[in-house]
């Protein structure tokens, strides 16, 4: 059963951004969403079939962390193009380590951006594709208190009942100039290439009731390189 959390923001915010972390039955993990805008234009992505749900995650929590002396870049390949996320190895070594471990196992392959809110965020990383899935474990790493969720920042979603910095597999990319979120969502990194692809995904036409894109936005793979 989906878990919904509402974080009320200072302006016109009152909806949710779903993104799961811990056990599969713990519900939607979310970040607040501004009030709906007018219908967005089609994203202009290549046609793709909706991947079949992968079911419940039951993975062991990884113990590895990112090495702050190295640079890690995650290439997210989609039917809308590729974009790169430079993981923040210094400020989020545990969160990044978990994300890399999942990517190295192909966890994100053939999943979707299941929730898109124009002018706010795009969100993916759910193996079930409905906002309720996760890897079967949670990682907790408090985000920097001065973190601003500005355009291009990538963070992890959580339920309102979970501690700040809790994450599983679902991540979101901020498309707003400033999402206005409190520092509750674990930092992953920032888009450093392909922001035009993120922007394209961010205006995909969606179902107003579910905020799911009408045409699938498919993640074919996530590959993390290090140097």
Secondary structure as the mmCIF struct_conf table of DSSP 4:
data_model
#
loop_
_struct_conf.conf_type_id
_struct_conf.id
_struct_conf.beg_label_comp_id
_struct_conf.beg_label_asym_id
_struct_conf.beg_label_seq_id
_struct_conf.end_label_comp_id
_struct_conf.end_label_asym_id
_struct_conf.end_label_seq_id
BEND BEND1 UNK A 10 UNK A 12
STRN STRN1 UNK A 13 UNK A 18
BEND BEND2 UNK A 22 UNK A 22
TURN_TY1_P TURN_TY1_P1 UNK A 24 UNK A 25
BEND BEND3 UNK A 26 UNK A 26
STRN STRN2 UNK A 30 UNK A 34
HELX_LH_PP_P HELX_LH_PP_P1 UNK A 35 UNK A 36
BEND BEND4 UNK A 38 UNK A 38
HELX_LH_PP_P HELX_LH_PP_P2 UNK A 39 UNK A 42
HELX_LH_PP_P HELX_LH_PP_P3 UNK A 45 UNK A 47
HELX_LH_PP_P HELX_LH_PP_P4 UNK A 49 UNK A 53
HELX_LH_PP_P HELX_LH_PP_P5 UNK A 59 UNK A 62
TURN_TY1_P TURN_TY1_P2 UNK A 68 UNK A 69
BEND BEND5 UNK A 70 UNK A 70
STRN STRN3 UNK A 72 UNK A 78
TURN_TY1_P TURN_TY1_P3 UNK A 79 UNK A 80
STRN STRN4 UNK A 81 UNK A 87
TURN_TY1_P TURN_TY1_P4 UNK A 89 UNK A 91
HELX_RH_AL_P HELX_RH_AL_P1 UNK A 93 UNK A 104
TURN_TY1_P TURN_TY1_P5 UNK A 105 UNK A 110
STRN STRN5 UNK A 111 UNK A 117
TURN_TY1_P TURN_TY1_P6 UNK A 118 UNK A 120
STRN STRN6 UNK A 121 UNK A 124
BEND BEND6 UNK A 127 UNK A 131
BEND BEND7 UNK A 136 UNK A 136
STRN STRN7 UNK A 139 UNK A 140
HELX_LH_PP_P HELX_LH_PP_P6 UNK A 142 UNK A 144
TURN_TY1_P TURN_TY1_P7 UNK A 145 UNK A 146
STRN STRN8 UNK A 150 UNK A 150
TURN_TY1_P TURN_TY1_P8 UNK A 151 UNK A 152
STRN STRN9 UNK A 153 UNK A 156
TURN_TY1_P TURN_TY1_P9 UNK A 160 UNK A 161
BEND BEND8 UNK A 162 UNK A 162
HELX_LH_PP_P HELX_LH_PP_P7 UNK A 163 UNK A 163
TURN_TY1_P TURN_TY1_P10 UNK A 164 UNK A 165
STRN STRN10 UNK A 166 UNK A 167
BEND BEND9 UNK A 168 UNK A 169
STRN STRN11 UNK A 171 UNK A 174
BEND BEND10 UNK A 176 UNK A 177
STRN STRN12 UNK A 178 UNK A 178
TURN_TY1_P TURN_TY1_P11 UNK A 183 UNK A 184
BEND BEND11 UNK A 185 UNK A 185
STRN STRN13 UNK A 187 UNK A 193
HELX_RH_AL_P HELX_RH_AL_P2 UNK A 195 UNK A 202
TURN_TY1_P TURN_TY1_P12 UNK A 203 UNK A 203
STRN STRN14 UNK A 206 UNK A 206
TURN_TY1_P TURN_TY1_P13 UNK A 208 UNK A 210
STRN STRN15 UNK A 213 UNK A 213
BEND BEND12 UNK A 214 UNK A 215
STRN STRN16 UNK A 218 UNK A 226
#
